[in-house]
Amino acid sequence: MAQPPFPCFAWNSESPVQAKEVLTRFLEVRPNADWVLIGQDCIQSESQLWTAWNCASRRWLRSTALARSLDAEFLRYLSGTHHVSEAFKRAGVRNKDTSGYLLQLPQADSTDEAHSDCVPIHHDFSTSESMAQSLLSDLGFQSVPMEYSLSKEGASRLGMKFESEHEALTDSSLIAHIVSAEFPS
């Protein structure tokens, strides 16, 4: 089944950010923990977002999440790590970032009693977009069109390792990186 567009919104800053200031302000203005601020070059495809969301949401519904909140569990999967603190370092906004992403994690519903899969509960994308515009304005960021692009720099930031400079980055390798969060390193 095809997923709806993931509520992910790109932003730019006129000058490099100070991460601590941005995150403090973000935590003050976000309406709830469904909203997540992601660092530069970390979001690269719809399938990357939906895979990390699905993995995190299933764990959350099963009450087996390693993180104390769904947003942190999502970051853990996005970063391909078993360690929550490492996930924040990898996928979070960093000093000197000049762009990034704001996303809203859709609520999930189980497809069965074992929580073997989940589906997003319907959400209104235009409402998410309107809220994102308001949050980005509160943070002093400019909203820019969302364009997905594979980036080795972004993948490396998320903790992916490449055997050689000629190794290709694919959507499948991003998905494998997310799934690797299931295994302790």
Secondary structure, 3 states (H helix, E strand, C coil): CCCCCCCEEEEECCCCCCHHHHHHHHHHHCCCCCEEEECCCCCCCHHHHHHHHHHHHHHHHHCCCCCCCHHHHHHHHHCCCCCHHHHHHHHCCCCCCCEEEEEECCCEEECCCCCCCEEECCCCHHHHHHHHHHHHHHCCCEEECCCCCCCHHHHHHCCCCCCCCCCCCCHHHHHHHHHHHHCCC
